[in-house]
Amino acid sequence: MDVTVLYFAGCPSWRTTVERVHMAAEQASVPVEVTTLAVETIEEAQRVGFAGSPTVWLEGTDPFGQPDAVPALACRVYATADGMAGSPTVRQLADALRQRAA
């Protein structure tokens, strides 16, 4: 499965997200090809629908996307069982991978 992690240079969480994607893929037994994409301008953010950093695309779809998200060069937060965080958990990512692979 193609997984893209979109980020902007000032994001402190994108590398953690990449690591978690790999852990989640192993946990979910879903083979992945992970690429990263640096979003550098607000125009690029608007063009690709970048909802903040980090954004995870599974086959081009954001499994954590919100319909009212506004493209921005900003940090993104995720609701997790432990509260808001700068990255989805391994479990959330594994669940998303399994669901997308089904």
ABEGO torsion letter per residue (X at the ends): XBBBBBBBAABAAAAAAAAAAAAAAAAAGBBBBBBBBBBABAAAAAAAGBAEOBBBBBGGBBAABBAABBBBBBBBBBBBAAEBBABBBAAAAAAAAAAAAX
